[in-house]
Amino acid sequence: MKLLNWLVKLLPFIIIIGLILLFFHPVWREGKIPLPADLVVGSYFPWLDYDWGYPTGVPVKNPITSDAISFSYPMKMLAVDLMKSGQWPLWNPYILAGTPLLANFQSSPFSLTNIVYIFTDKLSGWSIQIILQHVIAALGTYFLLRSWKISKVASIFGAIAFAFSGFNLIWSQWNSHTLSAAFIPFIILFADRFLKEGKFWGPLISVALTLQVFSGYPQITFYSLICILILVLFYLEINKKFLFRTLLFSVYILLGFGLSSIQTFPGYELLSLSQRKTEAIPQEWTFLNWNQLITFIAPDYFGNHATGNYWGPKNYTSNVGFVSVVALILALSTFALLKKLKEIKFLIVILLFSLVFSLQTPLSYFLWKNNFLGFEAGVSLRALVLFCFTISCLSGIGLDYLLKFRDRTLLKFPFILTGLLIFYFVAYALALDGENLYKRNIALRNIVIPTISYFLIFVTIFFTGKKIFKSVSILLFFGVLLLELFYFGWKFTPFSSRHIVYPQTPVIDFLGKQKMPFRFDGGNVVPANLFIPYKLESVSGYDAVYPFEMAKFIAVVNSGDPDSKPQDRYGIVTKRDSQMYKITNAKYLLVKLDNLDGFDQEGYQEVFRDKRVMVLENKNVLPRSFMVNDWEVVPDKSQHLRMLIDDKFPLDRKIILDEEPMSGTQLFTFVSDTWYPGWKAYVDNVETKIYRANYTFRAVAVS
């Protein structure tokens, strides 16, 4: 009997975890990894020269997920490797001549789910991490709805809706965005319970906030703070006696940031010293287009990158407001219950906030234009994570009331509104002119499933009104929800076989056997960052935030103009004829044999060849470090670049410093690693100053 009672209590969690495992069945059933490794071996050399067991080469499922395999996975695994070896994950030496690692939030070395790497290998750990994001999101939503006295069935519904909502599924394999979002319901839950009861809920707010910061996407932490601020205002409106508890509440918020300061302080320092301060996201990428509201119902209305037919604005990652037709209708039904539950009012305020921030409204445009809290370098439509969260919670509340009171009139307004929206966009697609027939067919085809769901909900409402058919209606609601979300998720989400996750090739083997230290240049062969897992270093790189001076240095190398605008997050060297290039220690260059037209091989010597890829050695490259006895002090750093461009400036015998060295200094050891505060140097076990040399590199005085 006790066992049966335990099973009944655990049943909601068994259902939630069971459905999540069902979605991720390629992981446990086929041994695949939730990672777009197919994009590397199926698109880029030197991997593309091999078929990896596929008759016609590796097919690429979804090219829009490239950041997951070229940015998130390499950076996070580097942090994991360093920590497992007993080192602090402070520095990434493999891109951009070296760049901070821990200070980059998305490396997330202290993420809660990183604990899995203690017990398993990296690929298995990655799979578990990805799945845990959705488990945490679902459990947090379930507990929040239960604390609001919503039934178990309806709470499960809301939990699954949020776990597999558009934001959480699209950003799942980045392994930061979705994990950060997963803590939103926990933060609101603990804040709500503390404001009601006090007690031990306060410290839990601090812990949840810290874990969210450690998850790697601080923009979501900002949105979480907005949510709990709105919650506090609601409680103050109800009872002014909450003022003291609110003051104590703020202490726990500050404590949360204090606990996470090991991440936030270095992160803030890097942001203030990075190229991000001059890199603005284009306006058209920042906000959600109004016509994209249809993706809240039909996410593939404008096509899908996974099927190679996307024709809409921006790219598919902006389609993050999808939670399913059934969840949207149930959520909108709660507007009629506004006066019955303060939680509904609270959620609707957050929902409106998310739309005001995501769409180009006067407020969002003002904040973006004035770069409030760095908004100019951010993407405002990420606020749709709150839209997904509120719609999911409201759908659970709506289902609860519908099942309890069987009042089908609640659905009258949302049902009509959703129907009109579907009708409008069907008409919009039909109105496309003849030359857009291709787009019209894509739009009409991809609105079929939402329309079917719409009519299935109509049938479900009929059963809901009959007490005898209550179980049938529950199954239909869940069935429609899973049909929409799983179809959406499986279509978008790539899973890869283990053997194609960064495999070895002869070119990689050759480079790995060369005497270190040296840097290589991927040239026209391989994109930046893809060699981080092989522990090969490059002067190029792709990073959302990296030192400003390196961004400027690369821009000048490419343009030859010292007044050129700093490079953006794509810090890629494209020109190699500047004398500045030879001090970067880029010893090897990869080139494709079928793309040598116009390539000047003077100064390069072929040292290895495999199929369509050739490795050239740069004979003019300077070593990673060398000693000079001649220097010049130039306080103006922009003048450094003008002097470095000058072919007459002897870079191999002379360096430029931006401040006067200590008296008695005769020699300097120059190192072509990126200068950054916090590094320490020792001469004969005595700490000595590291000078910024040649604009962005390091030099140490030696006697």
C-alpha positions in Angstrom: 0.0 0.0 0.0 2.9 2.4 0.9 4.5 1.6 -2.5 1.3 2.4 -4.3 1.0 5.7 -2.4 4.6 6.6 -3.4 3.9 5.8 -7.0 0.8 8.0 -7.0 2.9 10.9 -5.5 5.7 10.3 -8.0 3.4 9.9 -11.0 3.6 13.5 -12.2 7.4 13.4 -12.2 7.4 10.1 -13.9 5.1 11.5 -16.6 7.2 14.7 -17.0 10.5 12.9 -17.2 9.0 10.1 -19.4 7.8 12.6 -22.0 11.1 14.5 -22.0 12.9 11.1 -22.5 10.5 10.3 -25.3 11.5 13.5 -27.1 15.2 12.7 -26.7 14.8 9.1 -27.7 17.6 9.3 -30.3 20.0 9.7 -27.3 19.1 6.7 -25.2 17.7 4.5 -28.0 20.3 5.2 -30.8 23.3 6.5 -28.8 23.2 9.8 -30.6 24.3 13.2 -29.3 22.1 16.3 -29.3 24.7 18.3 -31.2 24.9 19.4 -34.9 28.2 17.6 -35.5 26.9 16.8 -39.0 27.5 20.5 -39.8 31.2 20.1 -39.3 31.9 16.9 -41.2 29.3 17.5 -43.8 30.2 21.1 -44.7 33.8 21.9 -44.0 37.3 20.7 -44.9 39.3 18.7 -44.1 36.4 16.6 -42.8 34.4 17.0 -46.0 37.0 14.9 -47.9 35.7 11.8 -46.1 32.3 10.1 -46.1 32.4 9.0 -42.4 30.3 5.9 -43.3 27.7 7.8 -45.3 27.5 6.7 -49.0 27.3 10.3 -50.4 28.8 12.2 -47.5 27.2 13.3 -44.2 23.8 15.0 -44.6 23.4 18.3 -42.7 20.1 18.6 -40.9 20.0 22.2 -39.7 22.7 24.7 -40.6 21.2 27.4 -38.4 22.5 25.6 -35.3 26.1 26.2 -36.2 26.9 28.2 -33.1 26.2 25.1 -30.9 29.0 23.1 -32.5 31.5 25.9 -33.4 31.1 28.1 -30.3 29.2 26.6 -27.3 30.5 23.1 -27.4 34.2 23.9 -27.9 34.2 26.7 -25.3 32.3 24.7 -22.6 34.3 21.6 -23.1 37.5 23.6 -22.8 36.3 24.9 -19.4 35.4 21.3 -18.4 38.7 19.9 -19.4 40.6 22.6 -17.4 38.5 22.1 -14.3 38.8 18.3 -14.5 42.6 18.7 -14.7 42.6 20.9 -11.6 43.1 24.2 -13.3 41.0 27.4 -13.1 39.2 27.9 -16.5 40.6 31.4 -16.9 42.0 31.6 -20.4 41.3 30.3 -23.9 44.6 30.3 -25.8 43.1 28.7 -28.9 41.4 31.7 -30.6 42.2 35.4 -31.1 45.8 35.0 -29.9 44.2 34.2 -26.5 41.1 35.5 -24.9 39.4 35.3 -21.4 37.4 32.1 -20.8 35.8 32.3 -17.4 34.9 36.0 -18.0 32.8 34.9 -21.0 29.5 34.1 -19.4 28.7 31.5 -22.1 31.6 29.3 -21.1 29.6 28.7 -17.9 32.3 26.7 -16.0 30.2 26.8 -12.8 27.0 25.7 -14.3 25.0 23.4 -12.1 24.7 20.7 -14.7 28.5 20.5 -15.3 28.5 18.2 -12.3 27.6 15.3 -14.7 31.2 15.4 -16.2 32.5 14.1 -12.9 30.8 10.8 -13.6 30.9 10.4 -17.3 32.7 11.2 -20.6 32.2 14.5 -22.4 29.8 13.3 -25.1 27.5 11.5 -22.6 27.8 14.4 -20.2 26.7 16.8 -23.0 23.7 14.7 -23.8 22.7 14.6 -20.1 23.2 18.3 -19.8 20.9 19.1 -22.7 18.2 16.9 -21.4 18.5 18.3 -17.8 17.7 21.8 -19.1 14.2 20.6 -20.1 13.8 18.6 -16.9 14.7 21.6 -14.7 12.4 23.9 -16.7 9.5 21.4 -16.5 9.9 20.7 -12.7 10.2 24.4 -11.9 7.0 25.2 -13.8 5.2 22.2 -12.2 6.1 23.2 -8.7 5.2 26.9 -9.3 1.7 25.9 -10.6 1.2 23.5 -7.8 2.1 26.2 -5.3 -0.7 28.3 -6.9 -3.2 25.4 -6.2 -3.4 24.3 -9.8 -4.3 20.6 -10.2 -1.6 18.1 -10.9 -2.8 17.3 -14.4 -3.0 21.0 -15.4 0.4 21.6 -13.8 2.0 18.8 -15.9 0.4 20.4 -19.0 2.0 23.8 -18.2 5.3 22.2 -17.3 5.6 20.3 -20.6 4.4 23.4 -22.6 7.3 25.5 -21.1 9.9 22.7 -21.3 9.3 22.3 -25.1 8.3 25.9 -25.9 9.9 27.6 -28.9 12.6 29.4 -26.9 13.7 26.4 -25.0 13.8 24.1 -28.0 15.4 26.4 -30.5 18.2 27.4 -28.0 18.5 24.0 -26.4 21.8 22.9 -27.9 23.5 26.2 -27.1 23.5 24.8 -23.5 23.1 28.2 -21.9 20.0 30.0 -23.0 17.6 27.2 -22.1 19.3 26.3 -18.8 19.1 30.0 -17.8 15.4 30.1 -18.7 14.8 26.9 -16.7 15.5 28.8 -13.5 12.8 31.5 -14.1 10.0 29.4 -12.6 12.1 28.5 -9.6 13.1 32.1 -8.9 9.5 33.2 -9.1 8.4 30.3 -7.0 10.9 31.1 -4.2 10.2 34.8 -4.4 6.4 34.2 -4.2 6.7 31.9 -1.2 9.1 34.2 0.6 6.8 37.1 0.2 3.9 35.0 1.5 5.7 33.1 4.3 9.2 34.3 4.8 11.1 31.5 6.4 13.8 29.6 4.5 12.5 30.6 1.0 14.8 33.7 1.0 18.1 31.9 0.8 16.6 29.7 -2.0 16.1 32.9 -4.0 19.8 33.6 -3.7 20.8 30.1 -4.7 18.4 30.0 -7.7 19.6 33.4 -8.9 23.3 32.3 -8.6 22.6 29.1 -10.5 20.9 31.1 -13.2 23.9 33.5 -13.6 26.2 30.5 -13.7 24.1 29.0 -16.5 25.6 31.4 -19.0 23.1 33.8 -20.4 22.9 36.9 -18.2 20.2 38.6 -20.4 17.7 36.2 -18.9 18.7 37.1 -15.4 17.7 40.7 -16.2 14.3 39.4 -17.3 14.0 37.4 -14.1 14.7 40.5 -12.0 11.9 42.3 -13.9 9.5 39.4 -13.0 10.2 39.5 -9.3 10.1 43.3 -9.3 6.6 43.0 -10.7 5.7 40.3 -8.2 6.9 42.6 -5.3 4.8 45.5 -6.6 1.8 43.2 -6.6 2.3 42.2 -3.0 2.8 45.8 -1.9 -0.4 46.7 -3.6 -2.2 44.0 -1.7 -0.7 44.7 1.7 1.6 47.5 2.7 2.9 45.4 5.6 5.0 43.5 3.1 7.4 46.5 3.0 9.8 45.1 5.6 9.8 41.7 4.0 10.4 43.4 0.6 13.5 45.1 2.1 14.8 41.7 3.3 13.9 40.3 0.0 16.3 42.7 -1.7 19.1 41.5 0.6 18.6 38.0 -0.7 18.8 39.3 -4.3 22.1 41.1 -3.5 23.3 37.9 -1.8 22.6 36.0 -5.0 24.7 38.4 -7.0 27.4 38.2 -4.3 27.5 34.4 -4.6 27.8 34.7 -8.4 30.5 37.4 -8.3 33.1 34.9 -9.2 31.4 35.0 -12.6 29.9 38.5 -12.8 32.9 40.5 -11.8 35.2 39.0 -14.5 32.3 39.1 -16.9 31.7 42.8 -16.3 35.4 43.5 -16.7 35.5 41.7 -20.1 32.4 43.5 -21.3 33.8 46.9 -20.5 37.1 46.0 -22.3 35.6 44.2 -25.3 34.6 45.0 -28.9 31.0 44.7 -27.7 31.1 48.4 -26.7 31.4 49.4 -30.4 29.5 46.5 -31.9 25.8 47.2 -32.3 23.3 44.6 -33.4 21.4 45.8 -36.6 18.0 47.2 -35.8 16.3 44.6 -38.0 17.8 41.8 -36.0 17.0 43.3 -32.6 13.2 43.3 -32.6 10.5 40.9 -33.7 8.7 41.9 -36.9 5.0 42.3 -36.4 4.2 39.9 -39.2 6.2 37.3 -37.3 3.4 37.0 -34.8 2.1 34.2 -37.0 5.0 32.1 -35.8 3.3 32.0 -32.3 0.8 29.7 -34.0 2.7 28.4 -37.1 6.5 28.4 -36.4 7.3 27.2 -39.9 5.0 29.7 -41.7 8.1 31.3 -43.3 9.8 27.9 -43.8 12.5 26.2 -41.8 16.3 26.0 -42.2 16.1 22.3 -41.5 14.2 21.8 -44.7 16.2 24.5 -46.6 13.2 26.6 -47.5 13.2 29.5 -45.0 12.2 32.8 -46.6 11.2 35.0 -43.7 12.8 37.9 -41.9 16.1 37.4 -40.0 16.4 33.6 -39.4 14.5 30.9 -37.6 16.0 31.6 -34.2 13.6 34.6 -34.0 10.6 32.1 -34.1 10.9 31.6 -30.3 7.4 32.6 -29.3 5.8 29.3 -30.2 4.1 27.4 -27.4 1.4 25.6 -29.5 -2.1 26.5 -30.6 -3.7 24.6 -27.7 -1.5 26.3 -25.1 -2.2 29.7 -26.6 -6.0 29.2 -26.6 -6.0 27.9 -23.0 -3.8 30.8 -21.9 -6.0 33.4 -23.5 -9.0 31.9 -21.8 -7.6 33.0 -18.5 -8.1 36.6 -19.4 -11.8 36.1 -18.4 -10.6 35.0 -14.9 -8.5 38.1 -14.3 -10.4 39.1 -11.2 -10.4 35.6 -9.6 -6.6 35.0 -9.4 -3.9 37.6 -8.7 -1.5 35.1 -10.3 -3.2 35.6 -13.6 -2.9 39.3 -13.4 0.8 39.0 -12.5 1.5 36.7 -15.5 -0.4 38.9 -17.9 1.7 41.9 -16.9 4.8 39.9 -17.6 3.4 38.7 -20.9 2.7 42.3 -22.0 6.2 43.3 -20.8 7.7 40.6 -23.0 5.8 41.8 -26.1 6.6 45.4 -25.5 10.3 44.6 -25.2 10.4 42.1 -28.2 8.4 44.1 -30.7 9.6 47.5 -31.9 7.6 49.8 -29.6 8.4 53.3 -28.5 9.8 52.1 -25.2 11.9 49.2 -26.6 13.2 51.5 -29.4 14.1 54.2 -26.9 16.0 51.7 -24.7 17.8 50.3 -27.7 18.7 53.6 -29.3 20.1 55.0 -26.0 22.0 51.7 -25.3 20.3 51.3 -21.9 22.2 48.5 -20.0 23.9 47.6 -23.2 20.7 47.0 -25.1 22.2 48.2 -28.4 24.5 45.1 -28.5 21.7 42.7 -27.4 18.7 41.2 -29.1 15.5 42.5 -27.5 13.3 39.7 -28.9 15.0 37.3 -26.4 12.4 38.7 -24.0 10.0 36.2 -25.7 11.3 33.7 -23.2 8.9 35.4 -20.8 6.2 35.1 -23.3 6.7 31.3 -23.5 6.9 31.1 -19.8 3.7 33.0 -19.1 1.7 31.3 -21.9 2.7 28.0 -20.5 1.7 28.8 -16.9 -1.5 30.5 -18.1 -2.4 27.4 -20.2 -2.1 25.2 -17.1 -4.3 27.6 -15.2 -6.8 27.7 -18.1 -6.9 23.9 -18.4 -7.4 23.6 -14.6 -10.5 25.9 -14.6 -11.8 24.2 -17.8 -11.6 20.8 -16.2 -13.0 21.8 -12.8 -15.9 23.9 -14.0 -16.4 22.7 -17.6 -17.2 26.3 -18.6 -16.6 26.2 -22.3 -17.5 29.9 -22.7 -14.0 30.7 -21.4 -12.6 29.6 -24.7 -15.0 31.6 -26.8 -12.8 34.7 -27.1 -9.4 33.0 -27.6 -10.9 30.5 -30.1 -12.4 33.3 -32.2 -9.2 35.4 -32.0 -6.9 32.4 -33.0 -9.3 31.5 -35.8 -9.2 35.1 -37.2 -5.4 35.1 -36.9 -5.1 31.8 -38.9 -7.6 33.1 -41.5 -5.7 36.4 -41.9 -2.4 34.8 -42.6 -3.9 32.2 -44.9 -5.3 35.2 -46.8 -1.9 36.9 -46.6 -0.2 33.9 -48.2 -2.9 33.6 -50.9 -2.4 37.3 -51.7 1.3 36.8 -52.5 1.8 37.5 -56.2 2.7 35.0 -58.8 6.5 35.3 -58.5 6.2 34.4 -54.8 4.3 31.2 -55.5 7.1 29.3 -53.8 6.7 31.3 -50.6 2.9 31.0 -50.8 3.1 27.2 -51.0 5.5 27.0 -48.0 3.3 29.3 -45.9 0.1 27.4 -46.8 1.7 24.0 -46.2 3.1 24.9 -42.8 -0.2 26.3 -41.5 -1.9 23.0 -42.0 -0.8 21.4 -38.7 -1.8 24.5 -36.6 -5.2 24.5 -38.4 -5.7 20.8 -37.7 -4.7 21.4 -34.0 -7.3 24.3 -34.0 -10.1 21.9 -35.0 -8.9 19.1 -32.7 -9.2 21.6 -29.9 -12.8 22.3 -31.0 -13.5 18.6 -30.7 -11.8 18.4 -27.4 -13.9 21.2 -26.0 -17.0 19.2 -26.8 -15.7 16.3 -24.7 -14.6 18.7 -21.9 -18.2 19.7 -21.3 -19.3 16.2 -20.6 -18.3 14.9 -17.2 -18.2 11.3 -18.4 -15.6 12.2 -21.1 -13.3 14.2 -18.8 -10.4 11.6 -19.2 -10.9 11.7 -23.0 -10.6 15.5 -23.1 -7.4 15.4 -21.0 -5.8 12.9 -23.3 -6.9 15.0 -26.3 -5.5 18.2 -24.9 -2.2 16.5 -24.1 -2.2 14.7 -27.5 -2.6 18.0 -29.4 0.1 19.7 -27.3 2.6 16.9 -27.8 1.8 16.7 -31.5 2.6 20.4 -32.1 5.6 20.7 -29.8 7.3 17.4 -30.7 6.8 17.8 -34.4 8.2 21.3 -34.1 11.2 20.1 -32.0 12.1 17.0 -33.9 12.0 18.9 -37.2 14.4 21.6 -35.9 16.7 19.6 -33.5 19.7 17.7 -34.9 21.1 14.5 -33.3 24.5 13.2 -34.4 26.3 9.9 -34.2 29.2 9.9 -31.8 31.9 9.1 -34.4 31.3 12.3 -36.3 31.8 14.6 -33.3 35.2 16.2 -34.1 36.9 13.2 -35.6 40.6 13.1 -36.6 41.8 13.5 -40.2 45.4 13.4 -41.6 45.6 17.2 -41.7 44.6 17.5 -38.0 47.1 14.7 -37.2 49.9 16.5 -39.0 49.2 19.8 -37.2 49.0 18.1 -33.9 52.4 16.6 -34.2 54.2 19.9 -34.9 56.4 21.4 -32.3 54.6 23.9 -30.2 54.0 26.8 -29.8 52.6 27.9 -33.1 49.4 29.3 -34.5 47.7 28.2 -37.7 45.3 30.0 -40.1 42.2 28.1 -41.3 42.3 30.2 -44.5 39.5 29.3 -46.9 39.3 25.8 -45.5 37.9 25.7 -42.0 35.8 28.3 -40.0 37.1 29.8 -36.8 36.9 27.9 -33.5 36.5 24.4 -35.0 40.0 23.5 -33.9 39.6 24.3 -30.2 38.7 20.6 -29.4 42.0 19.6 -31.1 44.0 22.1 -28.9 45.3 24.0 -32.0 45.8 27.7 -31.7 44.8 30.5 -34.1 44.9 34.2 -34.3 41.4 34.2 -35.8 38.3 33.4 -33.8 34.6 33.9 -33.2 33.4 35.1 -29.8 30.6 37.3 -28.6 33.0 39.2 -26.4 36.7 39.5 -26.7 39.3 42.2 -26.1 38.7 45.4 -28.0 42.4 45.8 -29.0 42.5 42.4 -30.7 39.3 43.3 -32.7 40.9 46.5 -33.8 44.2 44.8 -34.6 42.5 42.2 -36.9 40.5 45.0 -38.6 43.7 46.9 -39.4 45.5 43.7 -40.6 42.6 43.1 -43.0 42.2 46.7 -44.2 45.6 48.3 -43.9 43.7 51.3 -42.5 44.5 52.3 -38.9 41.2 54.2 -38.7 39.1 51.2 -39.7 36.2 50.1 -37.5 37.1 47.3 -35.1 36.2 43.8 -36.2 32.9 42.4 -34.9 32.4 39.1 -33.1 33.8 37.4 -36.2 37.5 38.2 -35.6 38.7 36.5 -38.9 42.0 37.4 -40.6 41.3 37.6 -44.4 44.5 39.3 -45.6 48.0 38.0 -44.9 50.3 40.4 -46.8 50.6 42.9 -43.9 53.8 42.9 -41.9 51.6 43.0 -38.8 50.5 39.4 -39.7 53.9 38.0 -39.2 54.1 38.8 -35.5 50.9 36.7 -34.8 53.0 33.5 -34.9 50.6 32.1 -37.6 53.0 29.5 -38.9 50.7 27.2 -40.9 48.0 28.1 -43.4 45.4 25.7 -44.8 44.3 26.1 -48.4 42.0 24.2 -50.8 43.7 22.9 -53.9 40.7 23.8 -56.0 40.7 27.4 -54.8 44.3 28.7 -55.4 43.4 31.2 -58.1 44.8 34.6 -57.0 46.5 33.2 -54.0 50.1 34.5 -53.7 52.2 31.6 -52.3 55.3 33.7 -52.0 56.8 33.2 -48.6 54.9 29.9 -48.1 56.1 26.4 -48.6 54.0 23.3 -48.9 54.6 20.9 -46.0 51.6 18.5 -46.2 48.8 17.5 -48.5 45.7 15.4 -48.0 43.1 15.0 -50.7 41.8 18.6 -51.4 43.6 20.3 -48.5 47.2 21.6 -48.5 49.1 22.8 -45.5 51.5 25.7 -46.2 54.3 26.9 -43.8 54.8 30.6 -43.5 58.6 31.1 -43.8 58.4 34.8 -42.7 56.6 34.1 -39.4 58.2 35.3 -36.2 58.4 33.0 -33.2 55.8 33.2 -30.4 58.3 35.1 -28.2 61.6 36.8 -29.0 64.0 39.3 -27.3 64.6 42.9 -28.4 66.9 45.6 -27.2 65.2 48.4 -29.1 61.9 49.9 -28.2 59.9 53.1 -28.6 57.4 54.5 -26.1 54.2 55.8 -27.8 51.3 56.6 -25.4 48.8 57.0 -28.3 47.7 53.5 -29.1 46.3 54.4 -32.5 49.8 55.5 -33.4 51.0 52.0 -32.7 48.9 50.7 -35.6 50.3 53.3 -38.0 53.8 52.4 -37.1 53.1 48.6 -37.3 51.8 49.0 -40.8 55.0 50.7 -41.9 57.2 48.1 -43.7 60.2 50.0 -42.5 59.5 49.4 -38.9 61.6 46.4 -37.9 59.1 44.3 -36.0 61.5 41.5 -35.4 64.0 43.8 -33.7 62.0 46.6 -32.1 58.7 46.9 -30.2 56.3 49.7 -29.3 55.3 50.3 -25.7 52.4 52.5 -24.5 54.2 53.6 -21.3 57.8 54.4 -20.2 59.6 51.3 -18.9 61.3 51.1 -15.5 64.8 52.7 -15.4 67.7 50.4 -16.1 65.7 48.3 -18.5 67.8 47.1 -21.5 66.0 44.1 -22.9 62.4 43.0 -23.5 60.9 39.6 -24.1 58.0 40.1 -26.5 55.2 37.5 -26.5 52.5 37.6 -29.2 49.7 36.6 -26.8 46.8 39.1 -26.2 47.5 41.6 -23.4 44.8 41.4 -20.7 44.7 42.6 -17.1 45.2 40.0 -14.4 48.2 38.2 -16.0 51.3 38.0 -13.9 54.9 37.6 -15.0 57.9 36.6 -12.9 61.7 37.0 -13.5 63.8 34.9 -11.2 60.7 34.3 -9.1 60.2 38.1 -8.7 56.9 39.5 -10.1 57.5 42.1 -12.8 55.3 44.3 -14.9 53.7 43.1 -18.1 53.7 45.9 -20.7 51.3 46.3 -23.5 53.4 46.0 -26.6 52.7 46.5 -30.3 49.2 47.6 -29.5 47.6 44.4 -28.2 50.4 42.0 -27.2 52.7 41.6 -24.2 56.3 42.4 -23.3 58.3 41.8 -20.1 61.5 43.6 -19.2 64.5 41.4 -18.4 68.0 42.3 -17.3 
